[in-house]
Amino acid sequence: MPAVNENLKMIRKAKGLTQEEVANELGVKRQTISSYESNRTQPDIETLKNLAKIYNVEFNHILYGKSKMQMKHRTIKIVALISIACLFLFNLLQSIILWTLNNFFVVEGGPITESNQSIIDIRFSLLDIREGIAGFSLFSFSLLCIILFVLLMTLERPIALSSKIKYLAIIIIGSGITILPWTFFDKIYKVFDYIYPAILNLFFATILFGMSFIVEYIIKVKKRYYNNR
């Protein structure tokens, strides 16, 4: 069960409020709200009840974090973490295969002989495995991104821009860490040969990133229209 401080932080962000805004409503300093959310200090029951009123949620949702909104945010976080972990794992596996090919199964120039035929066969087999991993990586990551996109579109309020940028930044930086170091020790394959599959994944994530802004804007306009009727 999530701690009270985690519930407070999640609910505030889901409601689109800053710590400063909550502090003003509660009549305390911003550092006090930060202290509650970081678990440095524990708010008393009366304060928690006041926070529940500010956030317009049930008191039990702050204590136990069982509301649909909180469950949905936790699901989004889990899907995002799984997509990142899968992407990094598949990037690493593909990089290791390419590096292994060009360090342990190098085919010397000249005619094909019985001695180098086995090396050629191994190279083709490993390349097939690598292509299979690349295909599965693109499929699984794209599927997880679509699930993430759908979940984001069902939220009461859009996820903060900073959170979306952080997700993309983690993907880009993590992909670089799991791929680029292997290219420094490969004299045959170029950097592009290593990063091409990752670029496809990043391109797909970026497209959904942009689409989320469009869909969120349309939803916002529709809500404004119906509220003004």
C-alpha positions, 0 to 999 in steps of 0.5 A, a space after each residue: 500500500 502506498 504511503 500517505 506522502 506518495 498519495 499526497 504527491 500523486 493526488 496533487 499532480 493529478 489535480 494539476 496543482 503546484 505545491 505553492 497553490 496548495 500551501 496558499 489554500 492550506 495557509 502554510 509555507 510551500 516547504 511544509 507541503 514539500 515536507 509532507 510529500 517527501 515524508 520528512 514530516 507527518 501531517 496530522 489528521 486535521 491537516 489531511 482532512 483539509 487537504 482532502 477538501 482542497 483536492 476534492 477527494 475522499 479522506 480514505 483516498 489520501 490514507 489508502 490511495 485506492 481511488 480510480 484516479 490513483 490506480 490509473 496513475 500508478 498503472 501509467 507509471 508501471 507501463 512507462 517503467 516496463 516500456 523503458 526497461 524493455 527498450 533498454 534490454 533489447 537495445 543491449 542485446 542487439 548491441 552485444 550481438 553486433 559487437 560479438 560478431 565483429 570481435 569473435 566471428 570475423 570472416 577474412 577476405 578471400 574465397 570461401 573455404 570449409 574453415 570459414 564457412 562455419 563462421 559465415 553460418 554463425 554470423 548469419 544466424 546471429 544476424 537473424 537473431 538480432 533482426 528478430 530481437 529488433 522486430 520484437 523490440 519495435 512491436 513490444 515498445 510500440 504496443 506499450 507506448 500505445 497503451 500508455 497513450 490511451 491511459 494518458 488520454 483517459 486522465 481527468 487532467 493531462 500529465 504535466 509537460 515536464 513528466 512527458 519530457 522526462 520520459 523521452 529524455 530517459 529513453 534517449 539517454 538510456 538508449 545512448 548508454 546501452 548502445 554507444 559504448 559498444 560502437 567504440 570497440 567495433 571497427 567494422 560496423 558504424 554507429 548508425 548500424 547500432 542505433 538504427 533500431 533504436 531510432 525507429 522506437 524513438 521516432 514512434 514514441 515522439 509521434 505519440 508524444 506529439 499526438 498527445 498534445 493534439 488530443 489533449 487540446 481537442 478534449 480541452 476545447 470540447 470541455 470548454 464548449 460544453 461548459 459554456 453552453 
